């Protein structure tokens, strides 16, 4: 297929960038059999993204669908309905940038660029920035347009967000705190496995500026997670606590898994993808091993149709809901891990497993597969079963990672935003 916008792009510390024109979804004669197979799924997904632009314009949908429809993000405190707040809004422009690369339709680029402006405004106004999820937010909303179009304002906003994220780094524990005010005794010293996906914002900031503090934070934080959040049996804790004064590791817990000692499926998927990404940023073999361990455990605990239940302690016959978003994340993570796995046989196994999961999603977990009308690209996800949120619904991150998985297999030389 033709090159995607960033296929030949170089972004450098002096702020220069090269871009190319977007790829189109229709595969040419040289496209792989898999790319041709996935072309209808890409078209169906892009059509939903297009329809959601018409429906929501520059406002933001809620985290999950309600009966297959995304409502507007509810008003909260000083924020009106549809406002840019909380941790999931970056997945909206993330989908739009992917859709532009996949189709060449300028409608997607224009919508995503407007969201980039709103994320720049959010950063300048200091609105809802006290979160470690600035990596999720600003990688997709601002680093992506910098990589794809050379947007200097987006670059500046992403660098400012990286600086803000550094404010959550705790010495001597060597971690970035996940939730809550830094003085909150319940949350101080706690991080979560999702944080692995926030580290690429700091690695990008190091690449852009050469400031070692960013790289040091990534190295220390990810080393702590590799040592303590991955258990001896290769499963993972959702969250882990350190003493913020002494740095002593304390205990693992969960907020979204079935129990403190269970293995929350989405967390294990974050481990596959996040450790693989951070291995490339740090060169630490410990992180490559952690990614392999997470992948091996995840794959060994899948049901017959290869789409994980919401917690990997459950399997066929348990009557528990699936989490298609965990499957989509894992499909991306396995593809990324296969790219860097030095053992050829293992690399082939990871790549093949990722494709198997993606095919299962296309065949059984999309609106087209079920013959339903939905705002979501992917059905049957779980946000948080213990909290009762978004159970058996679509979700913004599931939609994004599903579309990213499709891009990975249909766009030659596609380069990740992370």
NORNORNOR-V238283 format. One record per helix or strand of 3 or more residues. SS is the DSSP state (a for helix, b for strand). FROM is the first residue (numbers start at 1). LEN is the number of residues. Records with the same first field share a line. If there is no record, write none. Layout:
SS: FROM-LEN / FROM-LEN
This chain:
a: 33-24 / 90-14 / 106-20 / 134-16 / 152-15 / 193-5 / 199-11 / 212-17 / 265-18 / 285-16 / 324-17 / 344-21 / 367-4 / 396-15
b: 61-6 / 69-4 / 190-3 / 239-4 / 249-5 / 381-4 / 389-5
